[in-house]
Amino acid sequence: MASQELLKAFYARAALAEERLSRLEAVSVGNKDAGNQELRNVISELQAKLEDANAETLSEREKVKKLAVENEKLKYRIAHLVQAVKEADQKLESIRGHVSESTAETSSKLEKMRL
């Protein structure tokens, strides 16, 4: 019987310890849930920001592609305009050369006529 009395005291202390342990676990789980909820909120905010950044990046890439295409078209046009200006300058020089020759011929003819 003495052993049962001793065991009752141990069982009572064990029950009390289990009860305290279960309360501590409940508090711990509650704190974890609150902490987890905060982490979930932070993660969802970061994911939303990441999605916005990705969408903006895609938009900017599309703009870059369009600008690159437009740039190539403008380079093509500039090359042709430069070529046209060079040809026009050559024609002008050619015309000036002919005018100079014609002027020289006319002057020489006039000089001959004066003589």
VENHUNOR-V585957 format. One line per field, one symbol per residue. psi: psi as a letter, one per 40 degrees, with the letter a starting at -180 (. if undefined). Layout:
BEGIN
psi = ???
END
This chain:
BEGIN
psi = dddddddddddddddddddddddddddddddddddddddddddddddddddddddddddddddddddddddddddddddddddddddddddddddddddddddddddddddddd.
END
